[in-house]
Amino acid sequence: MRVVIARFPFDLTKAGVLESMSGVKPESATGDFVTIGRRRYPAKQVGEVITRQDRRDFSAGEVVRAMTRLGFTCGTAADLPGDAPTEAV
């Protein structure tokens, strides 16, 4: 599927992304993330690996949009249960 990240078109497949990310250790995700296999990767880390571009060249939103179109589950670390700050009573 053709996706555009940082104004450049890429022909990506779900299998190609899985292959590119195999063996890559996920960094801690504090913002947007992409679930690939059983791991959650920061969107910027995924974008850097699959496009071979510097992380400053694209937004996490561009990566999330592209990965969602390919069928990956994406979200925000703030949406994860247990990550929300607790209120003092």
C-alpha positions as CSV (number, residue, x, y, z in Angstrom):
1,M,0.0,0.0,0.0
2,R,1.3,3.4,-0.9
3,V,1.6,5.8,2.1
4,V,3.1,9.2,2.4
5,I,5.4,10.0,5.3
6,A,7.4,13.2,5.4
7,R,6.2,14.1,1.9
8,F,7.8,11.0,0.5
9,P,5.7,8.1,-0.9
10,F,6.5,4.6,0.4
11,D,5.1,1.2,-0.8
12,L,4.7,-0.6,2.5
13,T,3.1,-4.0,3.3
14,K,2.2,-5.4,6.7
15,A,4.6,-8.3,6.1
16,G,7.3,-5.8,5.2
17,V,6.8,-3.8,8.3
18,L,6.8,-7.0,10.5
19,E,10.1,-8.0,8.9
20,S,11.7,-4.6,9.3
21,M,10.7,-4.5,13.0
22,S,11.8,-8.0,13.8
23,G,14.8,-7.9,16.2
24,V,14.2,-4.3,17.0
25,K,14.0,-3.7,20.8
26,P,11.1,-1.2,21.6
27,E,12.0,2.0,23.4
28,S,9.6,3.2,26.1
29,A,6.5,4.7,24.5
30,T,5.4,7.9,26.2
31,G,3.3,9.3,23.3
32,D,1.8,7.6,20.3
33,F,2.6,3.9,19.8
34,V,2.1,1.1,17.3
35,T,1.5,-2.5,18.3
36,I,3.5,-4.8,16.1
37,G,3.3,-8.4,17.1
38,R,3.1,-8.5,20.9
39,R,5.2,-5.3,21.4
40,R,4.4,-1.7,21.5
41,Y,6.8,0.6,19.7
42,P,6.9,4.4,19.8
43,A,5.5,5.7,16.5
44,K,8.7,7.7,15.8
45,Q,10.8,4.6,16.3
46,V,8.7,2.6,13.8
47,G,8.9,5.5,11.3
48,E,12.6,5.8,11.6
49,V,13.1,2.1,11.0
50,I,10.7,1.7,8.0
51,T,11.6,4.9,6.2
52,R,15.3,5.2,7.2
53,Q,14.7,8.9,7.8
54,D,15.6,11.0,10.8
55,R,12.8,11.2,13.4
56,R,12.7,15.0,13.1
57,D,11.6,14.7,9.4
58,F,8.1,13.3,10.1
59,S,5.4,13.4,12.8
60,A,4.1,10.6,14.9
61,G,0.7,11.2,13.4
62,E,1.9,10.5,9.9
63,V,3.3,7.1,11.1
64,V,0.1,6.3,13.1
65,R,-2.1,7.1,10.1
66,A,0.0,4.9,7.8
67,M,0.3,2.0,10.2
68,T,-3.5,2.1,10.9
69,R,-4.1,1.9,7.1
70,L,-1.9,-1.2,7.1
71,G,-4.0,-2.8,9.8
72,F,-1.8,-2.3,12.9
73,T,-3.3,-1.2,16.2
74,C,-2.2,2.2,17.2
75,G,-2.9,4.4,20.3
76,T,-1.5,6.9,22.8
77,A,0.3,5.9,25.9
78,A,-2.1,8.0,27.9
79,D,-4.9,5.7,26.8
80,L,-3.3,2.7,28.4
81,P,-4.9,1.5,31.6
82,G,-2.8,2.1,34.7
83,D,-0.8,4.9,33.1
84,A,-3.2,7.7,34.1
85,P,-2.2,9.7,37.2
86,T,-4.3,8.9,40.3
87,E,-6.1,11.6,42.1
88,A,-5.4,12.2,45.8
89,V,-8.5,12.1,48.0
